Amino acid sequence: MLQISFIRENKAIVIEGLKKKYYENPEQDIELALSLDEKRRNLQVQLDTTLSESKNIAKSIGLLMREGKKEEAEEAKAKTSSLKQQEKDLKEALNQCADELQETLVQFPNVPHTSVPSGKSEDDNEIVFTSDLEVSLSDENKLPHWDLIQKYDIVDFELGNKITGAGFPVYKGKGARLQRALINFFLDEATKEGYTEVQPPIFVNEDSAYATGQLPDKEGQMYHMERDNLYVIPTAEVPITNMYRDVIVKEDELPLKNVGFTPCFRREAGSWGAHVRGLNRLHQFDKVEIVQIQHPDKSYEALEGMKAHVTGLLEKLELPYRVLNLCGGDISFTSALTFDMEVFSAAQERWLEVSSVSNFETFQANRLKLRFKDKNKKSHLLHTLNGSALALPRIMAAILENNQTTEGIKIPAVLVPYTGFDIID
């Protein structure tokens, strides 16, 4: 959530940033927020003045009684009674105004970083790097992964549909072992980079979903258990980041780096067309997530490090990839800057997103009330970052499609110690 103080001091920058994210009526809504803020501050001054006056009069009553000035004391008591009613009315007005301001502020997306390119859709994203790894497959071997998984019987969509519904596959045999190998490989690589592994809950409460920006922005995209008012996580970012909600971190403890594996659940997964066929888009999928809590002065350096970590994984898996700087219209509600990593699908002949690494700056930290104290004991909001390292379904799809041979699917060498086999046949 944007800080109202930031909006006051950077009104023009905020309006232009909201326009870049295609927010409707930014001028009107920013003016509303600022007017509510001014009203709130004026009410606070009035309340503080009334409380001070009431306190001073209350002190004088005892003195007047001791001096025998009973009539003046009674007048003071009457004045105190009147002030108490004013206090009540002012508190009610202040709380209502604060609620209205909060409801307005939570609708604003994060302001994009200056390096975010202009554009409305994924077609306008900026390609910043493309690997030189080429894929060589003969036409007769160029099968899409949904045909390969059926051929080798490693993922069963019909069985998943029977058990649960569309978008909930069952991984079998070497398919399940490849999934487990990828998870362990990604976790091991992250711990080598100084991330502390955690295993968080996959259900979160409303406060947690709000703190990282899923609510109210993505309420319809999450599975919600109404009886318990719990949400099933769309990504491990939510529970891991919320480990630090309402926390004041010591500056010398920074950075805080965590990695966690969880299943992830998203209701918005489509059901038609090649772009959502097979493993391309699921309601349930596995993902390893890296999260950092960073000093504001070092968060963009950390973002570059996270990007390098993810691309390093793709290189070790010997997958052709590219890096995109997301444009204003494609970047998420909460992010200030996001890089997407995509792998090339040989059979589908298109790029598949497998990771996003993002810097949220203070946007989540403001909701989390996540701060640190500097040497002068002054509190500051921290920066939060997260990235997929990596999401498994499309990685598996790319491995299957890019490594198919006449003998079977070759397993990347780096995964063989984890799988215990070097080919799916």
Number of C-alpha atoms within 10 A of each C-alpha: 25 21 12 17 11 11 18 16 10 11 17 12 15 23 20 16 22 21 19 20 22 16 18 10 11 17 16 10 17 22 15 16 20 17 13 19 20 14 17 21 15 13 18 17 12 17 20 14 13 18 17 12 14 21 13 12 17 16 11 16 20 14 12 16 14 11 10 11 13 14 11 14 21 14 12 19 17 12 15 21 13 12 19 15 11 16 19 12 12 18 16 12 16 20 14 13 19 17 14 16 20 16 12 15 19 17 16 19 23 26 26 29 16 11 12 21 19 18 19 17 13 15 11 17 23 17 14 10 12 14 14 9 11 13 15 10 16 9 8 7 12 19 17 21 26 18 12 19 20 12 12 16 16 18 23 18 20 15 15 16 14 11 12 11 13 18 26 21 23 16 19 16 12 19 20 14 17 24 19 16 19 24 22 17 17 25 23 14 16 25 15 9 13 12 19 16 17 13 13 17 13 18 19 18 16 15 15 24 25 21 21 24 25 20 18 12 16 14 14 13 15 19 18 18 12 8 6 8 11 18 20 19 25 24 24 29 24 24 22 24 24 22 12 17 21 14 14 16 21 13 15 10 10 15 18 16 20 22 28 25 23 21 17 19 23 19 14 14 16 15 15 8 8 10 14 14 16 23 23 21 19 23 20 18 21 21 24 26 26 31 26 25 25 26 22 14 10 12 21 18 10 18 23 14 13 26 22 12 18 24 21 13 18 22 14 12 17 18 24 21 23 21 22 20 23 27 26 31 22 19 28 19 23 24 25 24 27 27 26 23 26 24 24 24 24 25 19 17 10 11 16 21 18 23 25 24 24 26 27 27 27 26 26 28 27 21 20 25 18 24 25 22 16 13 9 6 8 9 14 19 22 29 25 26 28 27 28 26 30 25 25 24 20 24 26 18 25 26 23 25 26 26 20 26 16 8 9 16 19 18 20 15 13 16 18 15 11 17 20 13 15 17 17 18 14
